Amino acid sequence: MKSNLWKGIRVSRPLVAVPTRTYRLLDYATKLGGLGLVAVGLEVGGATLPGLALGACGAALGVSTVFIETTNE
């Protein structure tokens, strides 16, 4: 039996559209911020709960620009 779980859901729709230059700056900032959070998480202790939480937040921040689309301005 075929599942209708994804029927009608648009998963590829971007959340925000920004100019290309703004996207590039935002992408750099989120990658550096994510890297910083991962580094702090490792410094706190990678096997501790705060360290894992900081690492997970850093990874999420680092890839957050995936949901942003660029415009041709």
C-alpha positions in Angstrom: 0.0 0.0 0.0 1.4 3.4 -1.0 1.8 6.0 1.8 0.4 9.5 1.4 2.6 10.9 4.1 4.4 13.4 1.8 1.5 14.1 -0.5 0.8 17.9 -0.7 3.9 18.8 1.3 6.5 21.0 -0.5 9.8 20.2 1.1 12.0 22.1 -1.3 10.5 25.6 -0.8 13.0 28.1 0.7 12.1 30.0 3.8 13.8 33.3 2.8 15.2 34.8 -0.3 18.1 37.3 0.0 20.5 38.9 -2.5 23.6 36.9 -3.4 26.1 39.1 -1.6 24.0 39.0 1.6 23.7 35.3 1.3 27.5 34.9 1.0 28.1 37.0 4.1 25.4 35.3 6.1 26.8 31.9 5.0 30.3 32.8 6.2 28.9 34.1 9.5 26.8 31.0 10.2 29.7 28.7 9.3 32.1 30.5 11.6 29.5 30.8 14.4 28.8 27.1 14.1 32.5 26.2 14.2 32.9 28.4 17.2 30.1 26.6 19.1 31.5 23.2 18.2 35.0 24.3 19.4 33.5 25.6 22.7 31.6 22.3 23.0 34.8 20.3 22.7 36.5 22.6 25.2 33.7 22.1 27.7 34.0 18.4 27.1 32.7 16.6 24.1 31.3 13.7 26.1 29.3 15.9 28.5 25.8 17.0 28.1 26.7 20.7 27.7 29.4 19.8 25.2 27.1 17.7 23.1 24.4 20.4 23.2 26.9 23.1 22.1 28.2 20.8 19.3 24.7 20.0 18.0 23.7 23.7 18.1 27.0 24.5 16.2 26.3 21.9 13.6 22.7 23.2 13.1 23.9 26.8 12.9 26.6 25.8 10.4 24.1 24.3 7.9 21.2 26.7 8.5 21.8 28.6 5.3 20.5 25.6 3.3 17.0 26.9 3.7 17.8 30.3 2.2 17.5 31.1 -1.5 19.4 33.8 -3.3 17.9 36.4 -5.6 19.6 38.0 -8.7 20.3 41.5 -7.4 
